[in-house]
Amino acid sequence: MKRCPKCGHQEFIVAVELVQLWKVDEEGEFAGVVSDCEQVLRYPKDDAIWECKKCHYEAEGSEFNVEE
């Protein structure tokens, strides 16, 4: 379980890698999103930077771990 060590909040912002389908023009330039998320390539890990959604405290995900 994760909890912000600063404010106790339990929702976070973290980067992930995913496959998104785009519509492109004749030059391959972005023209729109067809599908927001086809597949998740990398889920959030404890060595990634996590941000508390409430107080914006940032640290590695492992710093948010708490015992249940």
VENVEN-V252681 format. One record per run of one state. SS is the DSSP state (H for helix, E for strand, - for the rest). FROM is the first residue (numbers start at 1). TO is the last residue. If there is no record, write none. Layout:
SS:FROM:TO  SS:FROM:TO
This chain:
-:1:1  E:2:2  -:3:11  E:12:14  -:15:16  E:17:24  -:25:29  E:30:42  -:43:48  E:49:52  -:53:57  E:58:60  H:61:64  E:65:65  -:66:68
